[in-house]
Amino acid sequence: MYRQLLKIAGDAFQAARGKPLAPLDGRDIGLGGKHATAALLVVMLILGFALRLGLAATLPSVYFPDETFQYWEQGYRLVFGYGIVPWEYRLGIRSWVVPGFIGGVMGLVHQLGGGPAISKLAVQALLSIASLGIVVTAFAWTRRLSGDGAAVLAAFVASFWYEFVYFSPKPLTEIIAASALFPAAYLLCALPDPSRRAVVSGGLLLGVAFVLRFHLAPAILVIGLATMLRLRTPRWAMAAAAGVVVVLLAGLLDWITWGIPFHSFWQSVAINMIEGRAATFGTQPVFWYFLLYANAWPGIAIILLALILVGARRAPLLFLVPLVILVSHSLIGHKEYRFLYPGLPFLMTLASIGAAELFALTTRTLSVPERRLAFAALVLTWLLTTLTIAGTDGFRPNWTKRADLITLFDKVRDAPDACGLGLQGEFWWDTPGYSALGRKLPMYFIRRDEYARVGPAFNLLIHRDDDAHNLPAEFEDLQCEGGFCLAMRAGSCAPQPDEEILVEMQDWT
């Protein structure tokens, strides 16, 4: 196996050293003309959207607590007036841009008679649609560089690669920023003679990427400098002005919501970087991301790197932007897998270009029918690769992460006699919160020795299944899912407002 990997890497290195090959035209592999290629793109967009939204709906998950409490919960709180408030929103280090978007959609769905599940699905649908801009951009950028055949391959990878499918419907700022950064780079740096509309759109998208994730500033600066080098002053100035307008609007939103312009930006820097609050959640060495992706892409990391290096010959900027993202984030002590996501569309597009280059190199003596079969085999290989990695022990748990608690919260939401919910143990941050519960049911975070004092306040209790022997005698398990169980006791509740999570979390930092 390692010999094969080394051979592929060697072929890739030789291809990268030489002149770029001729574009892989669609007719060379039996795809037909430009209309047929465009039709394939539409099909992939439809299937990609259906896959993203379908899996999000049928396999609900919480990848990280931020997803729930910094975004879903705050959007819900904007509409319904209650929800758990994490420390980030008490200290004002988060912008209300994403919660405002979520709250707007939730409010509209609520007015139309929809419940929490429909509201969440609507938000996920819009986020999935936004992510399809990555597919279109990968297609357009690759088509310009390597022809229709390579563009179809790039669009296929962008549509069905497991990380795009899983993360796209999630309201995390890194994910949404990627849907803005990648198209912005294409509009400003790849179009040979961009129109004013394209330049302004690119500038607006860069501004959106910065507002959502200001840690991307070094990468945004690289794109900005590339824009200045290739466009005349009036054009790049228009892009810069459009980006500045977006940033100023974000500052105005902070002024309205936090009382000070750009409060969430400078407060985040002061608390997380200067005071070191982020470091309390864990720090990793500089090289940690390299180890992470070696494990995240088991068995193919070398192959993907080789393909990326081949593709970088055609589009150096596609390589430079994710490299800057990697280096800048490696210098930050607190690291997470999702932080590098904005660089993923660039890398996977490069890998697609590299695969098309090597395909052209190894099949140039074949007939069109033979090349068609070879191309189908190449696409199938990508599909099998993404399915395999998505099902490995390293990633597979993400598809149903915290689905057990989501299911139990659905059960609580529909329980007609519920008058209070207890959460035994330190796992409240893994729950889907009030945004999934959809009712103002008092919730209490309790420890084992607090039943006598707080127990009368709730008649439903979620506990870890391995802690059932510590349940009070009056509680009986109704349903168990994964590592948690829902128990119930007969009788009413004696509310204890001072013990509710809604109150307790106000003082929790």
LOVEXPA-181902 format. One record per residue (C-alpha): residue in three letters; x, y, z. Coordinates in Angstrom, 2 decimals, always signed. Example, Ala and Ser with C-alpha at 12.3 -4.5 7.8 and 13.67 -1.06 7.14 Angstrom:
PT resn       x       y       z
PT  ala  +12.30   -4.50   +7.80
PT  ser  +13.67   -1.06   +7.14
//
This chain:
PT resn       x       y       z
PT  met   +0.00   +0.00   +0.00
PT  tyr   +2.75   +2.44   +0.94
PT  arg   +4.56   +1.72   -2.32
PT  gln   +1.40   +2.64   -4.21
PT  leu   +1.08   +5.85   -2.21
PT  leu   +4.69   +6.74   -2.92
PT  lys   +4.20   +6.03   -6.61
PT  ile   +1.16   +8.30   -6.77
PT  ala   +3.05  +11.00   -4.89
PT  gly   +5.96  +10.64   -7.32
PT  asp   +3.69  +10.90  -10.37
PT  ala   +2.06  +13.94   -8.83
PT  phe   +5.43  +15.56   -8.18
PT  gln   +6.53  +14.97  -11.74
PT  ala   +3.26  +16.41  -13.05
PT  ala   +3.62  +19.44  -10.80
PT  arg   +7.13  +20.08  -12.09
PT  gly   +6.09  +19.95  -15.71
PT  lys   +3.88  +22.23  -17.71
PT  pro   +0.15  +22.07  -17.00
PT  leu   -1.60  +19.58  -19.22
PT  ala   -4.27  +20.41  -21.75
PT  pro   -7.73  +20.97  -20.26
PT  leu   -9.89  +17.88  -19.76
PT  asp  -12.74  +18.60  -22.15
PT  gly  -16.14  +17.05  -21.53
PT  arg  -16.27  +15.50  -24.97
PT  asp  -12.99  +13.70  -24.28
PT  ile  -14.78  +11.57  -21.70
PT  gly  -18.17  +11.37  -23.35
PT  leu  -19.93  +14.07  -21.29
PT  gly  -21.21  +15.96  -24.31
PT  gly  -21.13  +19.73  -24.81
PT  lys  -21.49  +22.67  -22.43
PT  his  -25.28  +22.25  -22.12
PT  ala  -24.87  +18.65  -20.97
PT  thr  -22.20  +19.72  -18.50
PT  ala  -24.46  +22.45  -17.12
PT  ala  -27.28  +19.94  -16.76
PT  leu  -24.98  +17.66  -14.76
PT  leu  -24.16  +20.59  -12.48
PT  val  -27.87  +21.21  -11.84
PT  val  -28.39  +17.53  -11.02
PT  met  -25.49  +17.57   -8.58
PT  leu  -26.80  +20.74   -6.93
PT  ile  -30.21  +19.15   -6.41
PT  leu  -28.75  +15.90   -5.09
PT  gly  -26.25  +17.75   -2.92
PT  phe  -29.00  +19.84   -1.34
PT  ala  -31.23  +16.81   -0.81
PT  leu  -28.37  +14.91   +0.81
PT  arg  -27.43  +17.75   +3.13
PT  leu  -30.95  +18.48   +4.31
PT  gly  -32.07  +14.85   +4.28
PT  leu  -29.25  +13.67   +6.54
PT  ala  -29.65  +16.69   +8.83
PT  ala  -33.34  +15.84   +9.25
PT  thr  -33.02  +12.07   +9.62
PT  leu  -29.77  +12.04  +11.60
PT  pro  -30.08  +14.99  +13.99
PT  ser  -26.87  +15.71  +15.87
PT  val  -25.06  +18.31  +17.93
PT  tyr  -21.45  +18.50  +16.76
PT  phe  -20.36  +21.00  +19.41
PT  pro  -22.22  +22.82  +22.23
PT  asp  -21.54  +26.17  +20.49
PT  glu  -23.91  +25.04  +17.77
PT  thr  -26.75  +24.87  +20.29
PT  phe  -26.14  +27.51  +22.91
PT  gln  -24.40  +30.25  +20.95
PT  tyr  -26.64  +30.09  +17.89
PT  trp  -29.80  +27.94  +17.97
PT  glu  -30.63  +28.90  +21.56
PT  gln  -29.99  +32.62  +21.11
PT  gly  -32.05  +32.77  +17.94
PT  tyr  -34.87  +31.02  +19.78
PT  arg  -34.51  +33.44  +22.69
PT  leu  -34.89  +36.41  +20.36
PT  val  -38.30  +35.14  +19.25
PT  phe  -39.74  +33.58  +22.40
PT  gly  -38.00  +35.56  +25.13
PT  tyr  -36.37  +32.74  +27.07
PT  gly  -33.44  +30.35  +26.71
PT  ile  -30.14  +29.46  +28.31
PT  val  -27.61  +32.32  +28.14
PT  pro  -23.97  +31.13  +27.94
PT  trp  -21.09  +33.24  +29.21
PT  glu  -20.22  +34.48  +25.70
PT  tyr  -23.52  +36.36  +25.52
PT  arg  -23.28  +37.72  +29.04
PT  leu  -19.83  +39.15  +28.33
PT  gly  -20.78  +40.22  +24.82
PT  ile  -18.09  +38.48  +22.78
PT  arg  -20.47  +37.20  +20.11
PT  ser  -22.19  +39.15  +17.36
PT  trp  -25.93  +38.78  +16.94
PT  val  -25.60  +38.29  +13.18
PT  val  -26.10  +34.50  +13.16
PT  pro  -28.65  +34.39  +16.03
PT  gly  -30.49  +37.23  +14.32
PT  phe  -30.71  +35.23  +11.10
PT  ile  -31.89  +32.14  +12.98
PT  gly  -34.39  +34.16  +15.00
PT  gly  -35.79  +35.78  +11.87
PT  val  -36.43  +32.41  +10.24
PT  met  -37.86  +30.95  +13.47
PT  gly  -40.15  +33.93  +13.91
PT  leu  -41.48  +33.64  +10.37
PT  val  -42.07  +29.90  +10.71
PT  his  -43.80  +30.47  +14.07
PT  gln  -46.12  +33.03  +12.50
PT  leu  -47.01  +30.46   +9.85
PT  gly  -47.87  +27.91  +12.53
PT  gly  -44.72  +25.78  +12.46
PT  gly  -43.03  +24.33  +15.56
PT  pro  -39.37  +24.04  +16.63
PT  ala  -38.63  +21.10  +14.33
PT  ile  -39.94  +22.92  +11.25
PT  ser  -38.08  +26.09  +12.26
PT  lys  -34.80  +24.23  +12.56
PT  leu  -35.37  +22.47   +9.24
PT  ala  -36.02  +25.80   +7.54
PT  val  -32.76  +27.25   +8.86
PT  gln  -30.88  +24.12   +7.82
PT  ala  -32.40  +24.32   +4.35
PT  leu  -31.22  +27.91   +3.90
PT  leu  -27.73  +27.09   +5.18
PT  ser  -27.59  +24.09   +2.81
PT  ile  -28.58  +26.32   -0.11
PT  ala  -25.88  +28.83   +0.85
PT  ser  -23.31  +26.03   +0.91
PT  leu  -24.12  +25.14   -2.68
PT  gly  -22.26  +28.30   -3.66
PT  ile  -19.14  +26.24   -2.93
PT  val  -20.28  +23.68   -5.52
PT  val  -20.94  +26.32   -8.17
PT  thr  -17.65  +28.06   -7.43
PT  ala  -15.66  +24.82   -7.58
PT  phe  -17.29  +24.04  -10.93
PT  ala  -16.72  +27.50  -12.39
PT  trp  -13.15  +27.89  -11.14
PT  thr  -12.10  +24.42  -12.31
PT  arg  -13.86  +24.82  -15.63
PT  arg  -11.88  +27.98  -16.30
PT  leu   -8.61  +26.27  -15.41
PT  ser   -8.96  +22.67  -16.59
PT  gly  -12.04  +22.27  -18.76
PT  asp  -15.54  +20.83  -18.48
PT  gly  -14.52  +17.32  -17.46
PT  ala  -12.45  +18.57  -14.54
PT  ala  -15.27  +20.95  -13.58
PT  val  -17.76  +18.09  -13.33
PT  leu  -15.37  +16.20  -11.08
PT  ala  -14.82  +19.26   -8.85
PT  ala  -18.57  +19.85   -8.57
PT  phe  -19.11  +16.19   -7.69
PT  val  -16.51  +16.36   -4.92
PT  ala  -17.93  +19.63   -3.56
PT  ser  -21.45  +18.17   -3.63
PT  phe  -20.78  +14.86   -1.92
PT  trp  -17.58  +15.07   +0.13
PT  tyr  -18.62  +13.99   +3.62
PT  glu  -17.39  +17.10   +5.46
PT  phe  -19.41  +19.40   +3.21
PT  val  -22.50  +17.23   +3.60
PT  tyr  -22.27  +17.00   +7.38
PT  phe  -21.28  +20.54   +8.31
PT  ser  -23.18  +22.63   +5.74
PT  pro  -26.56  +22.64   +7.58
PT  lys  -24.95  +23.61  +10.92
PT  pro  -25.07  +27.26  +12.05
PT  leu  -21.42  +27.55  +13.01
PT  thr  -19.62  +30.73  +11.95
PT  glu  -16.68  +28.87  +10.38
PT  ile  -19.05  +26.90   +8.18
PT  ile  -21.09  +29.86   +7.01
PT  ala  -17.94  +31.93   +6.47
PT  ala  -16.63  +29.26   +4.09
PT  ser  -19.74  +29.71   +1.93
PT  ala  -18.77  +33.39   +1.58
PT  leu  -14.97  +33.25   +1.41
PT  phe  -14.61  +30.75   -1.43
PT  pro  -17.01  +32.44   -3.91
PT  ala  -15.48  +35.82   -2.98
PT  ala  -12.02  +34.59   -3.94
PT  tyr  -13.33  +33.37   -7.30
PT  leu  -15.20  +36.58   -8.13
PT  leu  -12.23  +38.78   -7.28
PT  cys   -9.26  +36.66   -8.26
PT  ala  -10.30  +34.20  -10.98
PT  leu  -12.62  +36.02  -13.37
PT  pro  -10.45  +37.52  -16.14
PT  asp  -12.47  +40.73  -16.44
PT  pro  -14.96  +40.87  -13.57
PT  ser  -17.93  +43.19  -13.92
PT  arg  -18.73  +45.83  -11.35
PT  arg  -21.45  +43.58   -9.98
PT  ala  -18.99  +40.72   -9.56
PT  val  -16.44  +42.97   -7.86
PT  val  -18.99  +44.43   -5.46
PT  ser  -20.41  +40.97   -4.74
PT  gly  -16.93  +39.66   -4.02
PT  gly  -16.24  +42.55   -1.66
PT  leu  -19.53  +42.03   +0.14
PT  leu  -18.80  +38.32   +0.58
PT  leu  -15.33  +39.05   +1.94
PT  gly  -16.92  +41.42   +4.44
PT  val  -19.40  +38.72   +5.45
PT  ala  -16.58  +36.21   +5.94
PT  phe  -14.71  +38.65   +8.18
PT  val  -17.79  +39.52  +10.25
PT  leu  -18.60  +35.86  +10.80
PT  arg  -15.05  +34.78  +11.56
PT  phe  -12.55  +37.63  +12.01
PT  his   -9.83  +35.02  +12.59
PT  leu   -9.85  +34.67   +8.78
PT  ala   -8.38  +38.18   +8.45
PT  pro   -4.96  +36.93   +7.21
PT  ala   -6.61  +34.85   +4.46
PT  ile   -8.92  +37.73   +3.57
PT  leu   -5.87  +40.00   +3.35
PT  val   -4.23  +37.58   +0.90
PT  ile   -7.33  +37.64   -1.30
PT  gly   -7.45  +41.42   -1.01
PT  leu   -3.82  +41.81   -2.05
PT  ala   -4.34  +39.45   -4.99
PT  thr   -7.33  +41.56   -6.02
PT  met   -5.27  +44.76   -5.89
PT  leu   -2.53  +43.21   -8.03
PT  arg   -4.84  +42.10  -10.81
PT  leu   -7.55  +44.78  -10.92
PT  arg   -7.37  +48.48  -11.65
PT  thr   -7.69  +50.87   -8.74
PT  pro  -11.37  +51.79   -9.26
PT  arg  -12.39  +48.11   -9.31
PT  trp  -10.51  +46.89   -6.26
PT  ala  -11.51  +50.04   -4.40
PT  met  -15.15  +49.14   -5.09
PT  ala  -14.58  +45.70   -3.61
PT  ala  -12.86  +47.18   -0.57
PT  ala  -15.68  +49.69   -0.07
PT  ala  -18.30  +46.96   -0.28
PT  gly  -16.46  +44.89   +2.33
PT  val  -16.08  +47.90   +4.62
PT  val  -19.82  +48.57   +4.41
PT  val  -20.57  +45.05   +5.67
PT  val  -18.09  +45.43   +8.53
PT  leu  -19.56  +48.81   +9.48
PT  leu  -23.04  +47.32   +9.53
PT  ala  -21.77  +44.61  +11.89
PT  gly  -20.31  +47.34  +14.09
PT  leu  -23.65  +49.11  +14.03
PT  leu  -25.42  +45.90  +15.05
PT  asp  -23.04  +45.59  +18.02
PT  trp  -23.85  +49.20  +18.91
PT  ile  -27.55  +48.42  +18.90
PT  thr  -27.30  +45.11  +20.75
PT  trp  -24.29  +45.61  +23.05
PT  gly  -24.26  +49.39  +23.36
PT  ile  -20.77  +49.87  +21.87
PT  pro  -19.67  +49.67  +18.21
PT  phe  -17.70  +46.51  +17.40
PT  his  -18.10  +45.35  +21.01
PT  ser  -18.11  +41.64  +20.12
PT  phe  -14.88  +41.96  +18.12
PT  trp  -12.62  +43.71  +20.59
PT  gln  -14.21  +42.00  +23.58
PT  ser  -13.52  +38.60  +22.03
PT  val   -9.88  +39.51  +21.49
PT  ala   -9.55  +40.91  +25.01
PT  ile  -11.16  +37.95  +26.78
PT  asn  -10.07  +35.00  +24.63
PT  met   -6.63  +36.07  +23.49
PT  ile   -5.36  +38.57  +26.04
PT  glu   -6.99  +37.18  +29.17
PT  gly   -6.63  +33.62  +27.87
PT  arg  -10.21  +32.42  +28.41
PT  ala  -10.10  +30.27  +25.24
PT  ala   -7.00  +28.50  +26.53
PT  thr   -9.00  +27.20  +29.51
PT  phe  -10.88  +24.97  +27.05
PT  gly   -7.62  +23.31  +26.03
PT  thr   -4.51  +24.14  +24.02
PT  gln   -2.61  +22.12  +21.45
PT  pro   +0.90  +22.35  +19.96
PT  val   +1.62  +24.16  +16.70
PT  phe   +1.76  +20.94  +14.65
PT  trp   -1.56  +19.60  +15.99
PT  tyr   -3.56  +20.26  +12.82
PT  phe   -1.15  +18.14  +10.77
PT  leu   -1.71  +15.20  +13.09
PT  leu   -5.44  +15.87  +13.08
PT  tyr   -5.84  +15.63   +9.33
PT  ala   -3.51  +12.66   +9.09
PT  asn   -6.06  +10.89  +11.29
PT  ala   -9.13  +12.55   +9.75
PT  trp   -8.18  +11.33   +6.26
PT  pro   -6.79   +7.88   +7.14
PT  gly   -4.92   +6.17   +4.35
PT  ile   -5.46   +8.94   +1.79
PT  ala   -3.79  +11.98   +3.35
PT  ile   -0.69  +11.45   +1.20
PT  ile   -2.80  +10.96   -1.93
PT  leu   -4.83  +14.09   -1.30
PT  leu   -1.69  +16.10   -0.63
PT  ala   -0.19  +14.87   -3.89
PT  leu   -3.32  +15.81   -5.83
PT  ile   -3.40  +19.22   -4.13
PT  leu   +0.21  +19.89   -5.13
PT  val   -0.58  +19.02   -8.75
PT  gly   -3.61  +21.30   -8.74
PT  ala   -1.65  +24.13   -7.12
PT  arg   +0.37  +24.43  -10.34
PT  arg   -2.72  +25.74  -12.10
PT  ala   -4.05  +27.95   -9.29
PT  pro   -1.49  +28.99   -6.64
PT  leu   -4.06  +31.15   -4.83
PT  leu   -6.21  +28.09   -4.17
PT  phe   -3.23  +26.71   -2.26
PT  leu   -2.07  +29.93   -0.61
PT  val   -5.37  +30.81   +1.06
PT  pro   -5.81  +27.52   +3.01
PT  leu   -2.08  +27.57   +3.80
PT  val   -2.49  +30.98   +5.43
PT  ile   -5.55  +29.73   +7.31
PT  leu   -3.55  +26.74   +8.56
PT  val   -0.53  +28.78   +9.65
PT  ser   -2.52  +31.55  +11.34
PT  his   -4.71  +29.11  +13.25
PT  ser   -1.73  +26.96  +14.19
PT  leu   -0.33  +29.95  +16.08
PT  ile   -3.47  +30.10  +18.25
PT  gly   -3.29  +27.83  +21.27
PT  his   -6.92  +26.66  +21.32
PT  lys   -7.53  +24.54  +18.23
PT  glu  -10.54  +22.73  +16.87
PT  tyr  -11.19  +20.63  +13.78
PT  arg  -13.89  +22.98  +12.51
PT  phe  -11.65  +26.07  +12.59
PT  leu   -9.89  +25.02   +9.36
PT  tyr  -13.13  +24.31   +7.50
PT  pro  -13.02  +27.60   +5.48
PT  gly   -9.89  +26.30   +3.74
PT  leu  -11.50  +22.98   +2.79
PT  pro  -13.30  +24.16   -0.40
PT  phe  -10.00  +25.50   -1.74
PT  leu   -8.14  +22.27   -1.00
PT  met  -10.78  +19.91   -2.36
PT  thr  -11.01  +21.96   -5.55
PT  leu   -7.25  +21.70   -5.93
PT  ala   -7.44  +17.94   -5.31
PT  ser  -10.10  +17.68   -8.03
PT  ile   -7.94  +19.64  -10.47
PT  gly   -4.98  +17.43   -9.59
PT  ala   -7.03  +14.29  -10.12
PT  ala   -8.16  +15.58  -13.52
PT  glu   -4.55  +16.36  -14.46
PT  leu   -3.39  +12.86  -13.58
PT  phe   -6.44  +11.35  -15.29
PT  ala   -5.52  +13.21  -18.51
PT  leu   -1.92  +12.05  -18.15
PT  thr   -2.73   +8.37  -17.70
PT  thr   -5.63   +8.03  -20.19
PT  arg   -4.47  +10.11  -23.16
PT  thr   -3.92   +7.01  -25.31
PT  leu   -7.38   +5.54  -24.59
PT  ser  -10.41   +5.81  -26.84
PT  val  -13.37   +7.96  -25.83
PT  pro  -15.46   +4.96  -24.63
PT  glu  -12.50   +3.73  -22.60
PT  arg  -11.93   +7.19  -21.14
PT  arg  -15.62   +7.39  -20.27
PT  leu  -15.36   +4.18  -18.28
PT  ala  -12.13   +5.37  -16.66
PT  phe  -13.76   +8.68  -15.68
PT  ala  -16.75   +6.84  -14.21
PT  ala  -14.27   +4.74  -12.21
PT  leu  -12.56   +7.93  -10.99
PT  val  -15.87   +9.41   -9.82
PT  leu  -16.80   +6.12   -8.17
PT  thr  -13.44   +6.11   -6.39
PT  trp  -14.13   +9.56   -4.95
PT  leu  -17.57   +8.40   -3.83
PT  leu  -16.25   +5.25   -2.17
PT  thr  -13.52   +7.28   -0.51
PT  thr  -15.92   +9.77   +1.03
PT  leu  -18.29   +7.00   +2.15
PT  thr  -15.43   +5.07   +3.70
PT  ile  -14.03   +8.01   +5.66
PT  ala  -17.51   +9.11   +6.71
PT  gly  -17.99   +5.65   +8.19
PT  thr  -14.67   +5.34  +10.01
PT  asp  -14.49   +5.27  +13.79
PT  gly  -12.99   +8.76  +13.72
PT  phe  -15.97  +10.44  +12.04
PT  arg  -18.94   +8.06  +12.16
PT  pro  -20.07   +9.08  +15.69
PT  asn  -20.60  +12.65  +14.49
PT  trp  -23.60  +11.66  +12.37
PT  thr  -25.62  +10.80  +15.49
PT  lys  -23.72  +12.76  +18.14
PT  arg  -26.14  +13.60  +20.99
PT  ala  -29.07  +12.14  +19.04
PT  asp  -29.95  +10.31  +22.25
PT  leu  -30.57  +13.57  +24.12
PT  ile  -32.38  +15.08  +21.14
PT  thr  -34.78  +12.10  +21.12
PT  leu  -35.41  +12.37  +24.85
PT  phe  -36.03  +16.11  +24.60
PT  asp  -38.60  +15.40  +21.88
PT  lys  -40.26  +13.00  +24.32
PT  val  -40.29  +15.66  +27.03
PT  arg  -41.70  +18.27  +24.65
PT  asp  -44.66  +16.04  +23.85
PT  ala  -45.30  +14.91  +27.45
PT  pro  -48.67  +16.48  +28.48
PT  asp  -48.09  +16.08  +32.23
PT  ala  -44.56  +17.50  +32.34
PT  cys  -44.20  +20.27  +34.92
PT  gly  -40.42  +20.31  +35.37
PT  leu  -37.30  +18.62  +33.96
PT  gly  -34.25  +17.64  +35.96
PT  leu  -30.85  +17.03  +34.37
PT  gln  -28.72  +14.89  +36.63
PT  gly  -25.02  +15.26  +36.06
PT  glu  -22.81  +17.70  +34.22
PT  phe  -24.08  +17.27  +30.67
PT  trp  -26.56  +20.12  +30.22
PT  trp  -24.27  +21.67  +27.57
PT  asp  -24.74  +18.57  +25.41
PT  thr  -28.52  +18.93  +25.36
PT  pro  -30.36  +20.62  +22.47
PT  gly  -31.65  +23.30  +24.84
PT  tyr  -34.92  +25.18  +24.82
PT  ser  -34.62  +25.71  +21.08
PT  ala  -35.43  +22.00  +20.67
PT  leu  -37.71  +21.65  +23.70
PT  gly  -40.00  +24.34  +22.33
PT  arg  -41.78  +25.06  +25.61
PT  lys  -40.95  +27.05  +28.73
PT  leu  -40.66  +24.06  +30.99
PT  pro  -38.54  +24.72  +34.09
PT  met  -35.21  +22.87  +33.84
PT  tyr  -32.95  +22.12  +36.79
PT  phe  -29.31  +21.05  +36.80
PT  ile  -28.86  +18.81  +39.86
PT  arg  -26.37  +16.51  +41.50
PT  arg  -27.14  +13.25  +43.29
PT  asp  -27.20  +14.83  +46.74
PT  glu  -29.72  +17.48  +45.68
PT  tyr  -32.80  +15.29  +45.12
PT  ala  -34.22  +15.98  +48.55
PT  arg  -33.93  +19.73  +48.05
PT  val  -34.71  +20.20  +44.34
PT  gly  -36.53  +16.96  +43.47
PT  pro  -40.06  +18.27  +44.19
PT  ala  -39.58  +20.89  +41.42
PT  phe  -39.66  +18.37  +38.55
PT  asn  -41.46  +15.19  +37.57
PT  leu  -39.24  +14.27  +34.60
PT  leu  -35.57  +13.43  +34.95
PT  ile  -32.86  +12.75  +32.36
PT  his  -29.90  +10.82  +33.76
PT  arg  -27.03   +8.73  +32.51
PT  asp  -28.10   +5.12  +32.04
PT  asp  -25.21   +3.84  +34.16
PT  asp  -26.50   +5.89  +37.09
PT  ala  -29.97   +4.33  +37.29
PT  his  -29.22   +2.71  +40.65
PT  asn  -28.95   +6.18  +42.20
PT  leu  -32.47   +7.24  +41.15
PT  pro  -34.92   +8.15  +43.91
PT  ala  -37.49   +5.40  +44.46
PT  glu  -40.37   +7.50  +43.11
PT  phe  -38.79   +7.81  +39.63
PT  glu  -39.18   +5.09  +37.01
PT  asp  -37.43   +4.96  +33.64
PT  leu  -39.72   +5.50  +30.65
PT  gln  -37.24   +5.37  +27.78
PT  cys  -33.50   +5.01  +27.26
PT  glu  -31.54   +6.22  +24.25
PT  gly  -27.81   +5.78  +23.83
PT  gly  -26.18   +6.69  +27.12
PT  phe  -29.17   +8.47  +28.70
PT  cys  -32.60   +7.62  +30.13
PT  leu  -35.78   +9.59  +30.78
PT  ala  -37.49   +8.83  +34.10
PT  met  -40.80  +10.07  +35.48
PT  arg  -42.59  +10.18  +38.82
PT  ala  -46.25  +10.61  +39.58
PT  gly  -47.64  +13.80  +41.03
PT  ser  -47.26  +17.53  +40.49
PT  cys  -44.31  +19.92  +40.84
PT  ala  -43.42  +22.59  +43.38
PT  pro  -41.49  +25.11  +41.25
PT  gln  -38.24  +26.54  +42.60
PT  pro  -37.53  +29.54  +40.34
PT  asp  -34.20  +30.37  +41.99
PT  glu  -32.85  +26.91  +41.06
PT  glu  -33.84  +26.95  +37.38
PT  ile  -31.12  +26.73  +34.75
PT  leu  -32.46  +29.94  +33.22
PT  val  -31.56  +31.72  +36.45
PT  glu  -28.52  +29.72  +37.52
PT  met  -26.74  +30.18  +34.20
PT  gln  -26.88  +33.95  +34.59
PT  asp  -24.13  +33.69  +37.20
PT  trp  -22.22  +30.83  +35.59
PT  thr  -18.96  +31.74  +33.87
//
